[in-house]
Amino acid sequence: MAKTTKPTSYTVSKCIDPIKKIVNQTISTNFINRLSGTKDNSYIDKFIVTCKIVLFILSLPLILSCSTGDELSAVPVEPIFVDSPERIVKIKIIYVESNESGNKSSYDLNEKEFMDYLNGYYFHRLGIGLELESSMNMVNEDLYDLRDNEGSEPRTFFMQSKKSYDQDKINIYIIKRSNIRGIAGIGRDQRVLLTDENLFTSTTPHEIGHALGLFHIHETENIMNSQERDSRHHFNAHQEEKIKKRIDQINLFGKISHTH
């Protein structure tokens, strides 16, 4: 589910507040009044300064720990479904297998739920419908275990998929997350490679965006942002126009190829 998170400064503040409360109670007016029996006001001033230093020292570990990825009050984006999207693009899912697994798929994907997720949270709001036309298993050792091709995963993916993808569809190849390092997905030229653990995340529309010709963009909450994965939930107007143009080209190619 796409979501947004509160900024780091808010998180750090909430972490420090309990410590600040304790210190403020320590140097409260009543406590200071009890110290005021002494005529040496400098003693009181030194005590307050000491308390503030203690606050700062105690806060340091929390500043470092709370600022690294705490997600508070994630706000979900509500799904939007339309009965008749302006544009439909066909989807083909390819489950990548090894020689050992063969035709017995080791993936447990509810394909309808997957399509509903993509359409509801990302594409129907653009007037675009992803429609699953077919799914299949493909035995390919090089794709199944990309750890053997570390550093050249994109090149391996596009070389190994060039004979199995359909040019009139978006082709989604799914592999095991345990068989690849450091990559959640790859996308280009109507082909998407996804690891099974990242299917229901913004990684999928992000890679579909690449497959339809989009590039990374440094825009907060944009799906093509490569930095803030948890906050990605929309395409901008320029990206929407480019996606629709590319889908029209794909569908036109499909019509031409089917007439010959």
PyMOL commands that set and color helices and strands:
alter all, ss='L'
color gray80, all
select helices_A, chain A and resi 8-26+29-35+41-66+111-126+141-144+146-149+153-161+177-179+196-198+203-211+229-231+237-259
alter helices_A, ss='H'
color red, helices_A
select strands_A, chain A and resi 3-4+75-76+87-97+128-139+170-175+185-188+191-195
alter strands_A, ss='S'
color yellow, strands_A
deselect
rebuild
show_as cartoon
